[in-house]
């Protein structure tokens, strides 16, 4: 049986003789035209350590595809370093790159009639971008995560990139010496691989195991390790088998499998960005999924992993403790996962997990049994109120002060807010408002890790609130609320907040409220004038014009 169901359109028949001539130039032989064409979407880049170790994985995938009697076709996908662009205009391109990556994969795979695709990525937006592309095309595919970075160390303390961001606030507050500041800077990132806590990259890759689109154990492997290379090769072999079975992403990505993915995100204490990205993935897969579904899942699933940023350990520790399969087996036995969901291997999730122990090992402190959950409910909450009638997203577990009512400190750009924080102009009890940073207004919904880390570094993490229509890094923690919708640029209530207004953030009541009367709110709304777009040409202008609101995933199509 021929498995070149799609590529035959570009390789077979008299009319395709010129096409075959070009393939011969690439070293193809006549018998290769009856084999499936397998794309290798290679995110390798020396822009960032997250992607600098991907070439070995792509090379291994190429060899494995050939060994499975198929034709590998390598093409590149772009990346943005969230960590490097953070706090600059470059961060506006981060979420935009998610859409660009999806478009690049769709363009190459569809334009070349590939029969399947192995997507390899590392930095934060690589994962959702790749999965959006796979779900949108519905061509057999598998996701290969580049792997996590190893933890850094300074004077016996483990470090991640967030340690370096928080050191900025500590150093400017006089709470850290020059020696320690430079020591953290030089030692936070000791290897290739994506940021080490349960930040956005590790959140999304971990959830892909539960979604069924990545191999078990693959999301917590360290990038430099040989097992990561071996896993990439095995992923390629599994993908070729999926092509033969005609097993497609939408056979795997269903409402039930998305519930599995979100259950793992809740259990591991994952990033707020996962809310945005799974809204986008569901949209691409044509699965009904709303922001309210996250709140439904939060109430069901406890936090059972002690992982940074709110916990103690990093992804390599999670891997040693049993990885995501151990987390999933605990959830499955508790009735919190759908074991009948099909995975990329063709087996059900329950079948994949049958040999995983029901209880975590006693010699580790990373994964806990349900009865010893760190928190009885999930951490990613959807807040609403007159400031966010369409919803906003916050991490609410572990807060010493889950309710704050304080004066608004209003900023229309991130840099002004950061300067105010570093200059000690933000005081305990304040609520920082960062606006005009949403999908359309930013544009690109940049992440606010620099100001939130500065707040932490200044020792204000438990006493200062921050709300924004932008996003947060997966490394953010504290009384912070993002994804406020509607955003300021389209006339959301956040646009009408004035300096000194009273704002309430209530994690118990899931409330985000501007404490003014309705008449005053309507007066301000009537007086508001919509700003002009910040960009009129280029990719940011395109994104601003096309992006849906945050509560719809901020997708472009």
C-alpha positions in Angstrom: 0.0 0.0 0.0 1.3 3.5 -0.9 1.5 5.9 1.9 2.3 9.0 -0.2 -1.3 10.0 -0.1 -0.5 13.7 -0.4 2.9 13.9 -2.0 1.8 11.9 -5.0 0.1 15.1 -6.2 3.6 16.6 -6.7 5.6 13.5 -7.7 3.4 11.2 -9.8 2.4 11.3 -13.5 3.7 12.6 -16.8 2.8 16.2 -15.9 5.0 16.0 -12.8 8.2 15.2 -14.7 9.7 18.7 -14.1 9.0 18.2 -10.4 10.9 15.0 -10.4 13.8 16.6 -12.2 14.1 19.0 -9.2 13.9 16.1 -6.8 16.7 14.3 -8.7 18.8 17.4 -8.1 18.4 16.8 -4.4 19.6 13.2 -4.6 16.3 11.4 -4.9 16.0 8.1 -6.8 13.1 6.8 -8.8 11.9 4.5 -6.0 11.7 7.5 -3.6 8.7 8.9 -5.3 6.6 6.1 -3.9 7.6 6.9 -0.4 6.0 9.4 2.0 7.5 12.9 2.2 8.0 13.8 5.8 8.7 17.4 6.8 11.2 18.3 9.5 10.2 21.7 10.8 13.5 22.7 12.4 13.5 25.5 14.9 17.2 25.5 15.3 18.7 29.0 15.9 21.6 30.5 17.6 19.4 33.4 18.8 18.7 31.7 22.1 19.9 28.8 24.2 16.3 27.5 24.0 16.8 26.7 20.3 20.6 26.4 20.0 20.6 22.7 20.7 17.9 21.7 18.2 20.1 20.8 15.2 21.2 17.5 16.8 17.5 16.6 17.2 16.7 17.5 13.6 19.7 15.4 12.4 18.5 12.4 14.4 14.9 12.8 13.0 16.3 12.9 9.4 18.2 9.6 10.0 15.2 8.0 11.6 12.8 9.0 8.8 15.2 7.6 6.2 15.4 4.4 8.3 11.6 4.2 8.3 11.7 4.2 4.4 10.4 7.7 4.0 11.9 10.9 2.6 12.8 13.7 5.1 12.4 17.3 4.0 14.0 19.9 6.3 12.7 23.5 6.5 13.2 26.2 9.1 10.9 28.0 11.4 11.7 31.3 13.2 11.9 32.0 16.9 12.0 34.9 19.2 13.8 34.8 22.5 11.3 35.9 25.1 14.0 36.2 27.7 16.2 38.4 25.6 13.4 40.6 24.2 11.7 41.0 27.6 11.2 44.6 28.5 12.0 45.9 25.0 10.0 46.7 21.9 11.2 43.3 20.7 8.8 41.5 23.1 5.9 42.7 20.9 7.0 40.2 18.3 6.9 37.2 20.7 3.2 36.3 20.5 3.2 37.4 16.9 5.9 34.8 16.3 3.4 32.1 17.4 1.2 33.0 14.4 4.2 33.3 12.1 5.5 29.9 13.1 2.1 28.3 12.5 1.9 30.1 9.1 5.4 28.9 8.1 4.6 25.3 8.9 1.3 25.4 7.1 2.9 27.2 4.1 5.7 24.6 3.7 3.7 21.5 4.4 0.8 22.4 2.3 2.8 24.0 -0.5 5.0 20.9 -0.8 2.2 18.4 -0.3 4.1 16.7 2.6 2.5 13.5 4.0 3.5 14.3 7.6 5.6 16.6 9.7 7.9 16.4 12.7 7.9 19.8 14.4 10.9 20.6 16.5 11.0 23.7 18.8 12.4 25.1 21.9 11.4 28.7 23.0 8.0 29.5 24.4 6.0 30.3 21.2 7.5 27.5 19.2 5.2 25.0 21.0 1.8 26.6 20.5 2.9 27.9 17.1 3.7 24.4 16.0 0.6 22.9 17.4 -1.6 25.5 15.9 -0.1 24.7 12.5 -0.6 21.0 13.0 -4.2 21.4 14.1 -5.0 23.8 11.4 -3.7 21.6 8.6 -4.8 18.3 10.0 -1.8 16.5 8.4 -0.2 13.7 10.4 2.3 15.4 12.8 4.2 15.0 16.1 5.8 17.6 18.3 9.4 17.2 19.5 10.3 19.6 22.3 13.9 20.7 22.3 14.3 20.0 26.0 14.8 21.9 29.2 18.0 23.7 30.3 19.8 22.4 33.3 19.6 24.5 36.5 22.4 27.1 37.1 24.0 27.4 40.5 25.6 30.3 42.5 27.0 29.7 45.9 25.0 26.5 46.4 21.7 28.0 45.2 20.0 26.6 42.1 19.2 29.3 39.5 16.9 29.8 36.5 16.6 32.8 34.2 14.0 34.2 36.5 16.7 34.4 39.2 18.5 36.9 37.0 15.3 39.0 36.4 14.6 39.2 40.1 18.2 40.0 40.8 17.7 43.3 39.0 15.2 44.4 41.6 17.2 43.1 44.5 20.4 44.8 43.3 18.7 48.2 42.7 17.1 47.9 46.1 20.5 47.4 47.7 19.6 43.9 48.8 22.3 42.2 46.6 26.0 42.8 46.3 27.7 43.5 43.0 29.5 40.1 43.2 26.3 38.2 43.7 24.5 40.2 41.0 27.2 39.3 38.5 27.4 35.7 39.8 23.7 35.2 39.1 24.0 36.8 35.7 26.8 34.6 34.6 25.5 31.3 36.1 21.8 31.4 35.6 21.9 29.6 32.2 24.6 26.9 32.2 23.6 25.0 29.0 21.4 24.9 26.0 17.7 24.2 26.5 14.5 26.1 27.4 14.0 28.0 30.7 14.1 25.4 33.5 11.0 26.0 35.8 7.4 25.2 34.9 7.5 28.3 32.8 5.8 28.6 29.4 8.0 26.3 27.4 8.0 23.5 29.9 4.3 24.0 30.5 3.3 23.7 26.9 5.6 20.8 26.2 4.4 18.9 29.3 0.8 19.4 28.3 1.6 18.0 24.8 2.3 14.6 26.4 -1.2 14.7 27.9 -2.7 16.0 24.7 -1.3 13.0 23.0 0.9 14.8 20.4 4.3 14.1 22.0 5.9 11.0 23.3 5.8 10.2 27.0 8.7 11.4 29.1 10.0 13.6 26.2 9.0 17.0 27.7 11.2 16.9 30.8 14.5 15.7 29.3 17.4 18.1 29.3 18.5 19.3 25.9 22.2 18.3 26.2 21.4 14.7 27.1 21.6 11.8 24.7 18.1 10.6 25.6 16.7 13.8 24.1 18.4 12.9 20.7 17.1 9.3 21.0 13.6 10.6 21.8 13.7 12.8 18.7 14.6 9.8 16.5 11.8 7.7 18.1 9.4 10.5 17.5 10.2 10.6 13.8 9.7 6.8 13.6 6.3 7.1 15.4 5.3 9.9 13.0 6.0 7.7 9.9 3.8 5.0 11.4 1.1 7.6 12.0 1.3 8.6 8.3 0.8 4.9 7.4 -2.2 4.7 9.7 -3.5 8.1 8.5 -3.7 9.2 12.1 -4.2 13.0 12.1 -4.0 15.7 14.7 -7.8 16.2 14.9 -8.1 12.5 15.7 -6.0 13.2 18.7 -6.8 16.9 19.6 -10.4 16.7 21.0 -12.2 18.4 23.8 -11.4 15.5 26.1 -7.7 15.5 25.2 -7.5 19.3 25.8 -9.1 18.6 29.2 -6.2 16.2 29.8 -3.7 18.8 28.8 -5.2 21.5 31.0 -5.4 19.0 33.9 -1.7 18.5 33.7 -1.1 22.2 33.5 -3.1 22.7 36.7 -1.4 19.8 38.5 2.1 21.1 37.7 1.4 24.8 38.4 2.0 25.8 34.8 2.1 29.2 33.0 -0.8 31.6 32.5 0.2 31.7 28.9 -1.3 28.2 28.6 -4.8 29.7 28.8 -4.1 31.9 25.8 -2.4 29.1 23.8 -5.0 26.4 24.4 -7.8 28.8 23.3 -5.7 29.2 20.1 -5.0 25.5 19.7 -8.7 24.6 20.2 -9.6 27.3 17.7 -7.3 25.8 15.1 -8.6 22.2 15.8 -12.2 23.5 15.6 -12.8 22.3 19.1 -15.3 24.2 21.3 -13.3 25.5 24.2 -13.7 28.8 26.1 -12.1 30.7 28.9 -14.7 29.4 31.3 -13.5 25.8 30.6 -10.3 26.7 32.4 -12.1 27.8 35.5 -14.2 24.5 35.3 -10.9 22.5 35.2 -9.3 24.6 38.0 -12.1 23.6 40.4 -11.5 19.9 39.7 -7.7 19.5 39.6 -5.4 20.0 42.5 -1.8 21.2 42.3 0.4 18.1 43.0 3.9 19.3 41.9 6.3 21.5 43.7 7.8 23.4 40.8 9.1 26.8 40.1 8.1 29.7 39.9 5.8 29.1 42.9 7.5 26.0 44.1 11.0 24.7 44.7 12.1 22.4 41.8 12.7 22.6 38.0 12.0 20.3 35.1 15.1 18.2 35.4 14.0 17.3 39.0 10.5 16.5 37.7 12.1 14.1 35.1 14.1 12.3 37.8 10.9 12.0 39.9 9.0 10.2 37.2 8.1 13.0 34.7 4.8 13.8 33.3 3.7 10.2 33.0 3.9 9.9 36.8 1.7 13.0 37.1 -0.7 11.7 34.6 -1.0 8.3 36.3 -1.9 9.9 39.5 -4.6 12.1 37.8 -5.9 9.1 35.8 -6.3 7.0 38.9 -8.2 9.9 40.5 -10.6 10.1 37.6 -9.2 13.4 36.4 -7.9 12.3 33.0 -9.7 10.7 30.1 -7.8 7.4 29.6 -9.6 6.6 26.4 -8.1 9.4 24.4 -6.0 8.2 21.5 -2.3 9.3 21.3 0.1 9.7 18.4 1.4 6.2 19.0 -2.1 4.8 18.2 -2.5 3.6 21.7 -4.9 5.2 24.3 -3.5 7.3 27.1 -4.4 4.6 29.6 -2.6 2.0 27.6 0.5 4.2 27.5 0.4 4.7 31.3 -0.3 1.1 32.2 3.2 0.4 33.5 3.6 3.7 35.4 3.3 3.3 39.2 0.1 4.6 40.8 2.0 6.4 43.6 5.0 8.7 43.3 8.3 7.5 44.8 8.9 8.2 48.5 12.5 9.5 47.9 11.5 12.7 46.1 9.6 15.9 46.9 8.6 17.0 43.5 5.4 15.0 42.8 2.8 14.4 45.5 -0.2 12.0 45.7 -3.7 13.5 45.4 -4.3 13.1 49.2 -1.2 15.2 49.9 -1.8 17.9 47.2 -0.1 21.2 47.7 -3.4 23.0 46.8 -6.8 21.4 46.6 -7.7 23.4 43.5 -5.8 24.6 40.5 -3.8 27.8 40.3 -4.9 29.4 37.0 -8.1 31.4 37.8 -10.3 33.4 35.6 -11.2 36.7 37.2 -14.1 38.9 36.1 -15.7 42.2 37.1 -16.2 45.6 35.6 -12.5 45.8 34.8 -12.6 42.5 32.9 -16.1 41.6 31.8 -14.7 39.1 29.3 -12.2 37.7 31.8 -8.7 38.0 33.0 -6.1 35.4 34.1 -4.2 35.1 37.4 -2.2 32.6 39.4 -3.9 32.5 42.8 -2.3 29.7 44.7 0.3 30.4 47.4 -0.7 34.1 47.8 -0.2 35.3 51.4 -2.5 38.2 50.6 -5.2 37.0 48.2 -7.2 40.2 48.4 -5.9 43.7 47.7 -7.7 47.0 47.4 -5.5 50.0 46.6 -4.8 53.1 44.6 -4.2 52.7 40.9 -0.8 53.6 39.6 -1.4 53.9 35.8 1.1 53.4 33.0 0.5 53.3 29.3 3.8 51.6 28.6 6.0 49.0 30.3 9.2 51.0 30.5 7.6 53.8 32.5 6.3 51.3 35.0 9.6 49.6 35.3 11.4 52.9 35.9 8.9 53.8 38.6 9.3 50.5 40.4 13.1 50.7 40.3 13.0 54.3 41.5 10.9 53.2 44.6 7.9 55.2 43.4 5.6 52.2 43.9 4.7 51.5 47.5 3.0 48.6 49.4 -0.7 48.6 48.8 -0.5 50.1 45.3 -2.1 48.4 42.2 0.0 49.0 39.1 -2.1 49.3 35.9 -0.2 48.5 32.7 -2.5 49.1 29.7 -2.6 49.5 25.9 -0.5 46.4 25.8 -3.1 43.9 24.5 -3.2 41.9 21.3 -4.2 45.0 19.2 -2.9 47.8 21.4 0.6 46.5 22.2 0.4 45.2 19.6 1.3 41.6 20.3 0.4 41.4 24.0 4.0 41.6 25.4 5.0 39.8 28.6 5.6 41.9 31.8 8.3 39.8 33.4 10.6 42.8 33.9 8.3 44.9 36.0 6.8 41.9 37.9 10.3 40.6 38.7 11.4 44.1 39.8 8.4 44.2 42.2 9.5 40.8 43.6 13.1 42.0 43.8 12.0 45.1 45.7 10.3 42.9 48.3 6.8 44.0 47.3 5.6 40.7 45.8 3.0 40.1 48.5 1.8 43.7 48.9 1.6 45.3 45.4 -0.9 44.2 42.8 -0.5 44.5 39.0 -3.1 44.2 36.3 -2.5 44.4 32.5 -4.1 43.7 29.2 -0.7 42.3 28.3 0.7 38.9 29.3 3.0 37.5 31.9 6.0 35.2 31.6 5.6 31.7 32.9 8.2 32.8 35.5 5.9 35.4 37.0 4.3 35.0 40.5 2.6 37.3 42.9 -0.7 39.3 42.9 -0.7 39.8 39.2 -3.6 39.7 36.7 -3.1 39.6 33.0 -5.0 39.1 29.7 -7.6 41.7 30.8 -10.4 41.7 28.2 -11.6 43.8 26.6 -8.2 45.5 26.2 -7.7 49.2 26.5 -7.1 49.7 22.8 -10.7 48.7 21.9 -12.3 50.7 24.8 -12.2 48.2 27.6 -12.7 49.5 31.1 -9.0 49.3 31.8 -8.6 52.3 29.5 -10.8 54.5 31.8 -8.8 53.9 35.0 -7.3 57.1 36.4 -4.4 57.6 38.7 -5.5 57.1 42.3 -8.7 55.2 41.5 -9.5 52.4 44.0 -9.1 48.9 42.4 -9.8 45.5 44.1 -8.2 42.2 43.2 -9.9 39.4 45.1 -8.6 35.9 44.4 -11.3 34.4 46.7 -14.2 36.0 44.8 -12.4 35.9 41.5 -13.1 39.6 41.2 -11.3 42.4 39.3 -13.2 45.6 40.0 -12.7 49.3 39.5 -14.4 50.9 42.5 -16.3 53.8 40.9 -20.0 54.1 40.3 -21.6 53.2 37.0 -22.5 56.8 36.1 -18.8 57.9 36.4 -17.7 54.8 34.4 -20.1 55.7 31.6 -19.0 59.4 31.7 -15.4 58.3 31.2 -16.4 55.8 28.5 -18.2 58.6 26.5 -15.2 60.9 26.8 -12.6 58.3 25.7 -11.1 58.6 22.3 -9.7 55.5 20.5 -5.9 55.8 19.9 -4.4 55.5 16.5 -2.6 52.2 15.7 1.1 52.3 16.8 2.2 50.5 13.6 0.8 51.0 10.1 3.1 48.6 8.2 4.8 45.3 8.8 4.0 42.2 10.8 2.9 44.1 13.9 0.4 46.1 11.9 -0.9 43.0 10.3 -1.3 41.3 13.7 -3.0 44.3 15.3 -5.5 44.4 12.5 -6.3 40.7 12.6 -5.9 39.6 16.2 -8.9 38.3 18.1 -9.2 39.3 21.8 -7.3 37.5 24.5 -10.3 35.6 25.7 -10.5 34.1 22.2 -6.8 33.2 22.1 -5.4 36.3 20.4 -5.3 34.3 17.1 -5.2 35.8 13.7 -7.2 33.2 11.8 
